[in-house]
Structures are given as structure tokens and as C-alpha cells.
Amino acid sequence: MPTIGRHVAKLSGHAPALPTPFDDYGDVDGEAFERLCDLQITYGATALVVCGTTGEATTLTPKEHGELIRIAVGVSRGRVPVIAGAGSNATDHAIALTKDAEAIGADAVLSVVPYYNKPTQAGLYAHFREIAASTGLPIFLYDVPSRTACGLADATIARLAELPRIVGLKDASGDVTRPSRLRTLVGPDFRLLSGDDALALAFLAQGGDGCISVTSNVAPGLCRNMFLACDRDRQRERSASHARLRN
């Protein structure tokens, strides 16, 4: 397996959900984005997550979407994986975004539950199955029912985890007990990542692997220290880092 492939398969720690910087004319500020990507890698980010909700993906043009992925790939130079947001409530559109991300050089994609449509669990399974069949990239599911008005059931996640391309979940359901329930269903290698900074510590304690984090955009070192303290079972360091992040 290529090095980046291994990184994605064992992804842990804090991966920043990067914002998209714009200049005074409303255009993507590529130089600012380059600096942000490099800063995050320097401070220990385990991946760069681009064109997600924090990156205002739904308001980006296709050209802007591709430009941001291309910049992140160029800055990373294989040091950490680049995970590109490629979700949509239309399956064909999600497939097109996924194929574009793969062609540009992303290492994985983040695919959100279809919003607004409120599909059934069978419909959600079919949606993600078609995306997985369209690409050679690993796929992280993104469950955020407060925004999509529809959530992935544990049983549906377990079924999707059986597909070889679907390797993990960004969970923003707000249920910190979910990792302990899901782990027995999806196995030890499936990546369980919190999508909520406020709950990240509790999520890790329940068996989660890391966090796709907004807070790490402004405090990457603290986020890294908190995760390392959790990973090494250092209670005092973990509590101190968590207290500083909350303040």
C-alpha cells in the first residue's frame, strides 16, 4: 500500500477542517491558503480537510473547488493526506466531485449525508455505494443530522463499512457514546472521527480515533498536545490542554 494510503487507513489525531480565505475582491486567496496549509502541517496536523462545510464548499464554484484541492496537494507534497469534501444531495453530482478530486490528486474524500432530501436508510446506502463504486479513493462518510435533516443509522454505517472504499466516519451527531457502539459493528480499522470539537475528548475516551476539527485552525498545537496526551494516557496533560482549549 502506498505511504499516503497507509496514512489514510490509520488516520488519527486532529485534522483541521480548513476555512477558505478570500481577498477583498471576493476571490479565493491562494497565497493565504498555502500559508494556512503549511502552518497546519508544521504544527502536527494529521491531514488537511479542504472544501468541507467550514470551507464554504456549497458556495464555491467548480473552479474554486478544484483550485483549493490543488493548492493543498501541492503544499502537502505527500507529508499528510489531503481529504477533499466531495458531497452532494445529488448522487451524480457527488460522483462528479469525487472524480474531480481524484484527478487533481486528493488522497481521500469526505462525503456528506444528502441534505434536504431526507432519503431512507436504503437510499443512503445506495447513494454511498454508487459513490464508492465510482472511485479508487478512500471515502469518509460525514454524518451531521443537525444540518442535513437526516442521519445515518448505526446499522447503515456497518453495512457501508463492508464496502472496501469506505474507511471511516466523521461523526457530528452529538452522541459521544457512538464510538463504543460502532466499534463492535465496524471493526478496529474503521476510522471514527469526531466532527465536534466540544465533544472530541469524550469521543476519544469512548474509542474514537480523532477529530476533524475547526478549533485546530486557531490552536493546532494545543489540539495536537491534547490528542497525544489521550493517546499516551497522560491525564494531567490531557486535562490541561482541554482546559486551555475551552478557555
PABABA-589143 format. One record per residue: residue in three letters; x, y, z of N, C-alpha, C, O in turn. Coordinates in steps of 0.05 Angstrom, whole numbers, padded with zeros to 5 digits, always signed. Example, Ala and Ser with C-alpha at 12.3 -4.5 7.8 and 13.67 -1.06 7.14 Angstrom:
# residues 2
ala+00264-00114+00156+00246-00090+00156+00264-00066+00156+00285-00066+00169ser+00257-00045+00142+00273-00021+00143+00258+00001+00157+00268+00023+00161
//
This chain:
# residues 247
met+00017-00024+00000+00000+00000+00000+00018+00025+00000+00037+00026+00015pro+00012+00045-00017+00028+00070-00017+00028+00083+00011+00010+00078+00027thr+00048+00099+00016+00051+00112+00042+00026+00128+00050+00016+00125+00072ile+00016+00145+00031-00007+00161+00038-00031+00143+00043-00048+00148+00060gly-00034+00121+00028-00056+00103+00032-00055+00092+00061-00076+00089+00073arg-00031+00086+00071-00029+00077+00098-00037+00099+00118-00050+00094+00138his-00029+00124+00112-00036+00146+00129-00066+00149+00131-00077+00153+00153val-00080+00147+00109-00109+00149+00109-00122+00126+00124-00140+00130+00140ala-00112+00102+00120-00123+00078+00132-00120+00078+00162-00136+00066+00176lys-00100+00092+00172-00095+00093+00201-00098+00122+00212-00086+00128+00233leu-00113+00138+00199-00116+00166+00207-00125+00169+00236-00144+00156+00244ser-00112+00186+00250-00119+00192+00278-00111+00221+00284-00101+00235+00266gly-00116+00230+00308-00108+00257+00316-00127+00278+00305-00150+00272+00298his-00117+00303+00305-00133+00325+00296-00127+00333+00268-00104+00339+00261ala-00146+00333+00251-00144+00342+00223-00161+00367+00219-00185+00365+00223pro-00149+00389+00212-00164+00414+00210-00184+00414+00187-00177+00407+00165ala-00208+00423+00193-00228+00429+00172-00222+00458+00163-00231+00477+00176leu-00207+00460+00141-00196+00486+00134-00217+00506+00123-00233+00498+00107pro-00216+00531+00133-00233+00552+00120-00222+00560+00094-00198+00555+00088thr-00238+00573+00078-00229+00584+00052-00224+00614+00055-00243+00628+00060pro-00199+00623+00052-00195+00652+00053-00201+00666+00027-00196+00655+00005phe-00213+00689+00029-00219+00705+00005-00206+00732+00007-00201+00742+00029asp-00200+00744-00016-00188+00771-00016-00210+00792-00016-00233+00786-00015asp-00201+00817-00018-00220+00839-00017-00239+00840-00041-00260+00854-00040tyr-00233+00825-00061-00250+00825-00085-00268+00800-00086-00283+00796-00106gly-00267+00784-00065-00284+00761-00064-00273+00736-00078-00287+00716-00082asp-00247+00738-00086-00234+00715-00099-00219+00698-00078-00211+00709-00057val-00216+00673-00084-00200+00656-00066-00172+00667-00063-00159+00673-00083asp-00163+00670-00039-00136+00680-00033-00117+00656-00032-00113+00644-00010gly-00106+00648-00054-00090+00624-00056-00065+00625-00039-00057+00605-00026glu-00052+00648-00037-00028+00651-00021-00034+00647+00009-00019+00634+00023ala-00056+00659+00018-00064+00655+00046-00070+00626+00052-00064+00616+00073phe-00083+00613+00033-00090+00585+00037-00065+00567+00037-00063+00549+00053glu-00045+00573+00021-00020+00559+00021-00007+00562+00049+00002+00542+00060arg-00007+00586+00060+00006+00591+00086-00009+00575+00108+00003+00563+00125leu-00035+00575+00106-00051+00561+00126-00046+00531+00125-00043+00518+00146cys-00045+00519+00101-00039+00491+00098-00012+00484+00110-00009+00464+00124asp+00008+00500+00103+00035+00495+00113+00037+00498+00143+00050+00482+00156leu+00024+00518+00154+00024+00521+00183+00012+00497+00197+00023+00488+00217gln-00010+00487+00187-00023+00464+00199-00005+00439+00199-00003+00425+00219ile+00008+00435+00177+00027+00412+00175+00050+00416+00195+00058+00397+00209thr+00060+00440+00196+00083+00446+00214+00075+00440+00243+00092+00430+00259tyr+00050+00446+00251+00042+00442+00279+00030+00414+00284+00018+00410+00305gly+00032+00396+00265+00026+00368+00271-00001+00358+00261-00011+00338+00271ala-00014+00373+00243-00040+00363+00232-00035+00336+00219-00015+00332+00205thr-00054+00318+00222-00051+00291+00211-00063+00288+00183-00059+00268+00170ala-00078+00309+00175-00089+00310+00148-00099+00338+00144-00102+00354+00163leu-00103+00346+00118-00115+00371+00111-00143+00365+00099-00145+00351+00079val-00164+00376+00112-00191+00372+00102-00200+00398+00088-00203+00418+00101val-00203+00397+00062-00209+00421+00046-00237+00418+00033-00247+00396+00028cys-00249+00441+00028-00274+00443+00014-00296+00428+00029-00313+00415+00017gly-00295+00430+00056-00317+00419+00072-00336+00441+00080-00337+00463+00067thr-00353+00436+00100-00372+00456+00109-00358+00482+00119-00366+00504+00112thr-00336+00479+00134-00321+00502+00143-00309+00517+00120-00305+00541+00122gly-00302+00503+00099-00291+00516+00075-00311+00528+00056-00304+00536+00034glu-00336+00528+00065-00358+00540+00049-00361+00527+00022-00365+00540+00002ala-00359+00501+00021-00359+00486-00004-00384+00491-00021-00382+00492-00045thr-00407+00494-00008-00432+00497-00023-00433+00523-00038-00450+00526-00056thr-00416+00542-00031-00416+00568-00045-00393+00572-00064-00391+00592-00078leu-00376+00551-00066-00353+00553-00084-00361+00545-00113-00378+00528-00117thr-00348+00558-00132-00351+00549-00160-00334+00524-00164-00316+00518-00148pro-00340+00509-00185-00324+00485-00191-00294+00492-00194-00277+00477-00186lys-00288+00515-00206-00261+00524-00210-00247+00529-00183-00225+00520-00178glu-00261+00542-00165-00251+00548-00138-00247+00522-00122-00226+00518-00109his-00266+00504-00125-00264+00478-00111-00239+00463-00119-00224+00453-00102gly-00234+00462-00145-00210+00449-00155-00185+00463-00148-00165+00450-00142glu-00185+00489-00148-00161+00505-00141-00153+00500-00112-00129+00497-00107leu-00172+00498-00094-00165+00494-00066-00153+00466-00061-00134+00463-00046ile-00164+00446-00074-00153+00419-00072-00125+00418-00083-00107+00407-00071arg-00121+00431-00106-00095+00432-00119-00074+00445-00102-00051+00436-00100ile-00082+00467-00089-00063+00481-00071-00055+00463-00048-00031+00461-00041ala-00075+00451-00035-00069+00434-00012-00051+00410-00019-00033+00404-00005val-00057+00398-00042-00040+00376-00052-00011+00385-00056+00008+00372-00049gly-00009+00409-00069+00018+00420-00074+00033+00427-00049+00058+00422-00048val+00020+00437-00029+00033+00445-00004+00041+00419+00011+00062+00418+00023ser+00023+00400+00012+00028+00376+00027+00051+00360+00017+00068+00351+00033arg+00053+00357-00009+00075+00342-00022+00078+00314-00009+00100+00305-00005gly+00055+00302-00002+00056+00275+00009+00062+00274+00038+00064+00252+00049arg+00066+00297+00052+00072+00296+00080+00048+00286+00097+00052+00271+00116val+00025+00296+00090+00000+00286+00103-00021+00283+00081-00019+00296+00060pro-00041+00266+00085-00062+00263+00065-00080+00288+00062-00084+00302+00082val-00089+00292+00038-00109+00314+00033-00136+00300+00029-00139+00284+00011ile-00155+00308+00046-00182+00297+00045-00200+00319+00034-00203+00340+00046ala-00212+00314+00011-00228+00334-00003-00258+00330+00002-00268+00308-00002gly-00272+00351+00010-00301+00350+00011-00312+00345-00017-00305+00359-00036ala-00329+00325-00020-00340+00318-00047-00368+00308-00044-00377+00290-00059gly-00383+00320-00026-00410+00311-00021-00431+00328-00035-00426+00351-00042ser-00454+00316-00039-00477+00330-00051-00502+00314-00044-00501+00291-00037asn-00526+00328-00046-00551+00313-00043-00560+00300-00069-00581+00287-00070ala-00545+00304-00090-00550+00290-00116-00527+00271-00120-00504+00279-00121thr-00533+00246-00124-00513+00225-00126-00494+00230-00150-00470+00228-00147asp-00505+00238-00173-00488+00243-00196-00468+00266-00191-00445+00265-00200his-00478+00286-00177-00460+00309-00171-00438+00301-00152-00415+00309-00155ala-00445+00285-00132-00425+00276-00113-00404+00258-00127-00380+00260-00121ile-00413+00242-00146-00394+00226-00161-00376+00244-00178-00352+00238-00179ala-00387+00264-00190-00370+00282-00206-00350+00297-00189-00326+00299-00197leu-00357+00306-00166-00339+00319-00147-00317+00300-00138-00293+00307-00136thr-00325+00275-00133-00306+00255-00124-00285+00249-00146-00261+00247-00141lys-00295+00246-00171-00277+00241-00193-00258+00265-00198-00234+00261-00204asp-00268+00289-00195-00251+00313-00198-00229+00313-00177-00206+00318-00183ala-00237+00307-00152-00217+00307-00130-00196+00286-00135-00172+00291-00130glu-00204+00263-00145-00185+00242-00151-00165+00250-00173-00141+00246-00171ala-00176+00263-00194-00159+00271-00216-00139+00293-00208-00117+00294-00218ile-00147+00310-00189-00129+00332-00180-00107+00321-00162-00086+00333-00160gly-00112+00299-00148-00091+00287-00131-00098+00285-00102-00081+00279-00086ala-00124+00288-00094-00132+00284-00067-00127+00255-00059-00127+00237-00076asp-00123+00251-00033-00117+00224-00023-00142+00210-00013-00142+00185-00011ala-00163+00225-00008-00188+00213+00002-00210+00235-00001-00204+00258-00006val-00235+00227+00001-00257+00246+00001-00274+00244+00025-00276+00222+00038leu-00287+00266+00032-00306+00267+00054-00333+00271+00041-00338+00291+00027ser-00352+00252+00045-00377+00252+00031-00400+00255+00051-00405+00237+00067val-00414+00277+00050-00435+00283+00070-00461+00269+00063-00467+00263+00040val-00476+00263+00084-00503+00252+00080-00519+00272+00063-00518+00296+00068pro-00534+00262+00044-00550+00280+00027-00569+00298+00044-00584+00288+00060tyr-00567+00323+00039-00583+00343+00055-00609+00349+00041-00612+00347+00017tyr-00628+00358+00057-00654+00367+00048-00672+00345+00038-00696+00345+00044asn-00662+00326+00024-00679+00305+00011-00692+00286+00031-00713+00275+00025lys-00679+00282+00053-00688+00263+00074-00692+00234+00062-00714+00224+00064pro-00671+00222+00051-00674+00195+00040-00677+00175+00062-00671+00180+00085thr-00687+00151+00054-00689+00129+00073-00661+00117+00078-00642+00125+00064gln-00659+00099+00097-00633+00086+00102-00624+00070+00077-00600+00069+00071ala-00643+00058+00064-00637+00043+00039-00627+00062+00018-00609+00056+00003gly-00639+00086+00017-00630+00106-00003-00602+00116+00004-00586+00121-00014leu-00596+00120+00029-00570+00129+00037-00549+00108+00030-00527+00115+00020tyr-00555+00083+00035-00536+00062+00028-00531+00062-00002-00508+00059-00011ala-00552+00064-00018-00549+00064-00047-00532+00088-00057-00516+00085-00075his-00537+00111-00045-00522+00135-00052-00492+00131-00048-00477+00136-00066phe-00484+00122-00024-00456+00119-00018-00444+00096-00033-00420+00096-00040arg-00460+00075-00037-00449+00052-00053-00442+00060-00081-00421+00052-00091glu-00458+00077-00093-00452+00086-00121-00427+00104-00121-00411+00102-00140ile-00424+00121-00101-00400+00138-00100-00376+00120-00097-00356+00124-00110ala-00377+00100-00079-00354+00083-00074-00347+00067-00099-00323+00062-00104ala-00366+00060-00115-00361+00045-00140-00349+00062-00162-00338+00052-00181ser-00349+00089-00158-00340+00107-00179-00311+00116-00177-00301+00129-00194thr-00298+00108-00155-00272+00120-00149-00253+00099-00138-00260+00078-00128gly-00227+00106-00140-00207+00090-00127-00198+00101-00100-00180+00090-00087leu-00210+00123-00092-00202+00137-00067-00217+00125-00043-00239+00116-00045pro-00204+00126-00020-00218+00121+00005-00239+00142+00010-00236+00165+00003ile-00261+00134+00024-00283+00153+00029-00289+00153+00059-00291+00133+00072phe-00291+00178+00069-00300+00182+00096-00329+00192+00095-00335+00212+00082leu-00347+00178+00108-00375+00187+00110-00376+00211+00129-00359+00213+00147tyr-00395+00228+00125-00399+00251+00142-00428+00253+00151-00445+00259+00135asp-00432+00247+00176-00460+00247+00187-00464+00272+00205-00452+00274+00226val-00481+00290+00196-00485+00315+00211-00515+00321+00209-00523+00340+00195pro-00532+00306+00224-00561+00308+00221-00573+00335+00228-00594+00342+00217ser-00559+00351+00244-00570+00378+00250-00570+00396+00225-00586+00415+00224arg-00553+00390+00206-00552+00406+00181-00566+00392+00158-00577+00405+00140thr-00565+00365+00157-00576+00351+00134-00606+00343+00138-00619+00336+00119ala-00616+00345+00163-00643+00336+00169-00647+00306+00164-00669+00297+00160cys-00625+00291+00165-00626+00263+00161-00600+00251+00171-00579+00263+00167gly-00601+00229+00185-00577+00217+00197-00573+00188+00188-00591+00175+00180leu-00548+00180+00190-00540+00152+00184-00545+00135+00209-00535+00141+00230ala-00561+00114+00206-00565+00095+00228-00539+00078+00231-00524+00074+00212asp-00535+00069+00256-00511+00052+00261-00510+00028+00242-00489+00021+00232ala-00533+00016+00238-00534-00008+00221-00527-00001+00192-00514-00018+00178thr-00534+00023+00183-00526+00031+00156-00496+00036+00154-00484+00029+00134ile-00485+00048+00174-00456+00052+00175-00442+00026+00174-00422+00023+00160ala-00452+00006+00189-00439-00020+00189-00440-00033+00162-00421-00046+00153arg-00463-00031+00148-00465-00042+00121-00445-00028+00102-00432-00041+00086leu-00444-00001+00104-00426+00014+00086-00396+00007+00092-00380+00008+00074ala-00390+00002+00118-00363-00005+00125-00353-00030+00112-00329-00035+00111glu-00371-00047+00103-00364-00072+00089-00354-00066+00061-00341-00083+00048leu-00360-00042+00050-00350-00035+00023-00321-00027+00025-00313-00012+00043pro-00304-00037+00007-00275-00033+00011-00266-00004+00010-00245+00003+00021arg-00280+00014-00004-00272+00042-00006-00280+00059+00018-00268+00080+00022ile-00299+00050+00033-00309+00067+00055-00294+00060+00080-00296+00038+00091val-00277+00079+00090-00257+00073+00110-00262+00087+00137-00248+00081+00156gly-00282+00105+00138-00285+00119+00163-00309+00137+00164-00324+00139+00144leu-00313+00149+00187-00337+00166+00192-00328+00191+00206-00314+00190+00226lys-00337+00214+00196-00337+00239+00212-00364+00241+00225-00384+00245+00211asp-00365+00239+00251-00390+00238+00266-00396+00265+00279-00381+00273+00298ala-00416+00279+00270-00425+00303+00283-00454+00301+00292-00470+00319+00291ser-00460+00276+00302-00487+00271+00312-00491+00282+00340-00514+00285+00349gly-00469+00287+00354-00472+00297+00382-00474+00274+00402-00477+00279+00426asp-00472+00249+00393-00474+00226+00411-00446+00215+00417-00435+00201+00401val-00436+00222+00441-00408+00214+00447-00406+00184+00454-00384+00174+00455thr-00429+00171+00458-00428+00142+00463-00426+00126+00437-00423+00101+00437arg-00428+00139+00414-00429+00125+00389-00404+00108+00383-00407+00086+00373pro-00380+00119+00388-00356+00102+00381-00357+00075+00395-00350+00055+00382ser-00365+00074+00420-00365+00048+00434-00386+00029+00421-00381+00005+00421arg-00408+00039+00411-00428+00023+00398-00418+00014+00370-00421-00010+00363leu-00407+00033+00355-00399+00027+00328-00375+00008+00326-00373-00007+00307arg-00357+00010+00345-00332-00005+00343-00337-00035+00339-00323-00048+00324thr-00356-00045+00353-00362-00073+00351-00375-00080+00324-00374-00103+00315leu-00387-00060+00311-00400-00065+00286-00382-00061+00262-00385-00075+00241val-00362-00043+00264-00345-00036+00241-00317-00047+00242-00302-00045+00223gly-00309-00057+00266-00282-00068+00268-00262-00047+00277-00268-00023+00277pro-00237-00056+00283-00217-00038+00294-00204-00018+00275-00193+00002+00283asp-00206-00025+00249-00192-00008+00229-00208+00015+00218-00197+00034+00207phe-00234+00014+00221-00252+00035+00211-00247+00060+00227-00249+00059+00252arg-00241+00082+00214-00234+00107+00228-00259+00122+00238-00277+00128+00223leu-00260+00126+00264-00282+00141+00277-00272+00168+00286-00256+00170+00305leu-00281+00189+00273-00271+00216+00277-00294+00234+00287-00315+00235+00274ser-00289+00249+00308-00309+00268+00318-00311+00292+00298-00291+00300+00287gly-00335+00301+00295-00338+00326+00279-00346+00349+00296-00355+00370+00286asp-00342+00347+00322-00350+00367+00342-00327+00371+00362-00322+00353+00378asp-00314+00394+00361-00291+00399+00379-00299+00398+00408-00283+00388+00424ala-00323+00407+00415-00331+00408+00443-00333+00380+00455-00331+00376+00479leu-00338+00360+00437-00342+00333+00447-00319+00315+00440-00320+00291+00445ala-00298+00326+00429-00275+00309+00419-00263+00293+00441-00257+00269+00437leu-00258+00304+00464-00245+00290+00486-00262+00266+00495-00252+00244+00499ala-00289+00270+00498-00307+00248+00506-00308+00227+00484-00310+00204+00489phe-00308+00236+00459-00309+00218+00436-00284+00200+00436-00286+00176+00431leu-00261+00212+00441-00236+00196+00442-00237+00176+00465-00228+00153+00462ala-00248+00184+00487-00250+00167+00511-00268+00143+00506-00264+00122+00519gln-00287+00145+00488-00305+00124+00481-00294+00106+00458-00308+00088+00449gly-00270+00111+00450-00258+00094+00429-00255+00107+00402-00248+00093+00383gly-00260+00133+00400-00255+00147+00375-00226+00149+00368-00209+00146+00385asp-00220+00155+00343-00193+00156+00333-00182+00184+00330-00158+00188+00329gly-00200+00204+00330-00190+00232+00326-00213+00251+00321-00236+00245+00328cys-00206+00274+00310-00226+00295+00306-00220+00310+00280-00197+00318+00275ile-00240+00314+00263-00238+00334+00242-00247+00360+00254-00270+00364+00260ser-00228+00378+00258-00230+00399+00278-00231+00427+00265-00216+00433+00246val-00248+00444+00276-00248+00472+00269-00229+00487+00287-00214+00505+00279thr-00228+00480+00313-00212+00493+00333-00182+00492+00325-00167+00510+00331ser-00174+00470+00312-00145+00467+00306-00136+00487+00285-00112+00490+00282asn-00154+00501+00272-00146+00523+00255-00133+00546+00270-00116+00560+00259val-00142+00549+00295-00131+00572+00311-00113+00562+00333-00097+00578+00344ala-00114+00537+00341-00098+00526+00363-00088+00498+00356-00093+00479+00370pro-00073+00496+00333-00065+00469+00324-00047+00455+00344-00049+00431+00348gly-00028+00470+00357-00010+00457+00376-00024+00446+00400-00018+00424+00409leu-00044+00461+00411-00059+00451+00434-00075+00427+00427-00077+00408+00443cys-00087+00427+00403-00103+00403+00395-00085+00379+00392-00093+00357+00401arg-00062+00383+00381-00043+00360+00378-00035+00350+00406-00034+00326+00410asn-00029+00368+00424-00020+00360+00451-00042+00345+00465-00036+00325+00479met-00067+00354+00462-00089+00340+00476-00092+00312+00466-00095+00293+00481phe-00090+00309+00439-00093+00282+00428-00070+00264+00437-00075+00241+00444leu-00045+00274+00436-00023+00258+00444-00025+00250+00474-00018+00227+00481ala-00035+00268+00491-00039+00261+00519-00060+00239+00522-00057+00222+00539cys-00081+00241+00506-00101+00219+00507-00089+00193+00497-00093+00172+00510asp-00074+00194+00476-00063+00170+00464-00043+00157+00483-00041+00132+00483arg-00029+00173+00499-00009+00162+00517-00019+00160+00546-00004+00153+00564asp-00046+00165+00549-00059+00163+00575-00045+00180+00596-00040+00171+00619arg-00040+00205+00589-00029+00224+00608-00051+00243+00617-00056+00263+00604gln-00063+00236+00639-00087+00250+00649-00082+00280+00654-00099+00297+00646arg-00060+00287+00667-00055+00315+00674-00052+00332+00649-00063+00354+00647glu-00036+00322+00630-00031+00337+00605-00057+00340+00589-00062+00361+00578arg-00072+00319+00588-00097+00319+00574-00116+00340+00585-00128+00356+00571ser-00119+00340+00612-00137+00359+00625-00128+00388+00621-00144+00406+00616ala-00101+00392+00622-00091+00419+00619-00096+00429+00591-00104+00452+00587ser-00090+00413+00571-00095+00421+00543-00125+00426+00538-00132+00445+00524his-00141+00409+00549-00170+00412+00545-00180+00438+00558-00197+00452+00546ala-00170+00444+00581-00178+00468+00595-00170+00493+00580-00185+00512+00578arg-00146+00493+00568-00137+00516+00553-00154+00519+00527-00160+00541+00519leu-00161+00497+00515-00177+00498+00491-00205+00509+00497-00216+00525+00482arg-00216+00502+00520-00243+00511+00527-00242+00541+00534-00262+00555+00529asn-00220+00551+00543-00218+00579+00550-00209+00596+00526-00207+00621+00529
//
